[in-house]
Amino acid sequence: MAKKYYAVKRGRKTGLFTVWGECAAQVQGFQGAVYKGFMTEAEARDWLAGEGGASRANVGTLCIGKKSAAPAPAESIDADYIIHTDGSCLRNPGGAGGWAAVIETVATGAVTEKSGGDPETTNNRMELTAALEALSAVPEGARIALFTDSQYLKNAFTKFWLPAWKKRGWKKADGEPVLNQDLWMQLDAAFAARRVRFHWVKGHAGNERNERCDELARAEAEKLSR
């Protein structure tokens, strides 16, 4: 069910918000942020005023503003989870790489970050791994809004490349073997068990969660390159 109020107990600014973009600006990238979505203003205020909540001055604050360049608000997306993913490779191909995912549980507003890496990989493998790890972290049957800046990942499903590869025995149209077949096979199974809708975002263009994924993925790659 759609949320209409967002309460921030710990963030750059605490209080009550009615626009996800305004809330996101206070919590994304803020370590230890505590926030939650509610259907009614009364529930949101009660949660804020509870143990460990914001001060009463902040509880009385209701911020209403225009939508920012932050991720799409939960109330406009028909999904159980909103997932952003990204991959990075410091020297492509063959260098150290990292992957990352930011997963929001729409019902609660809880946000989880996942990341990892590989000492010798490619950018595409890290993009696929990010999606695979994120999907594997949520239940089968879940409705997922997947935000990615990878055309390689998106087009395999939205342009039906993957079914064609399978039909040809994991061969491309030119007869060459499909690269990353191991990951594609796992992704095929993961997608089949969930309902996924793609949302493409331009990389390095101000989408806060995409930028956060890039930051986490690069950090993982840099750890493995030392």
Secondary structure as GFF3:
##gff-version 3
##sequence-region A 1 226
A	DSSP	beta_strand	5	10	.	.	.	ID=ss1
A	DSSP	beta_strand	15	17	.	.	.	ID=ss2
A	DSSP	alpha_helix	20	27	.	.	.	ID=ss3
A	DSSP	beta_strand	34	38	.	.	.	ID=ss4
A	DSSP	alpha_helix	41	49	.	.	.	ID=ss5
A	DSSP	alpha_helix	56	59	.	.	.	ID=ss6
A	DSSP	beta_strand	62	63	.	.	.	ID=ss7
A	DSSP	three_ten_helix	74	76	.	.	.	ID=ss8
A	DSSP	beta_strand	81	89	.	.	.	ID=ss9
A	DSSP	beta_strand	97	105	.	.	.	ID=ss10
A	DSSP	beta_strand	111	118	.	.	.	ID=ss11
A	DSSP	alpha_helix	123	136	.	.	.	ID=ss12
A	DSSP	beta_strand	143	148	.	.	.	ID=ss13
A	DSSP	alpha_helix	151	158	.	.	.	ID=ss14
A	DSSP	alpha_helix	161	167	.	.	.	ID=ss15
A	DSSP	alpha_helix	181	192	.	.	.	ID=ss16
A	DSSP	beta_strand	195	200	.	.	.	ID=ss17
A	DSSP	alpha_helix	208	225	.	.	.	ID=ss18
###
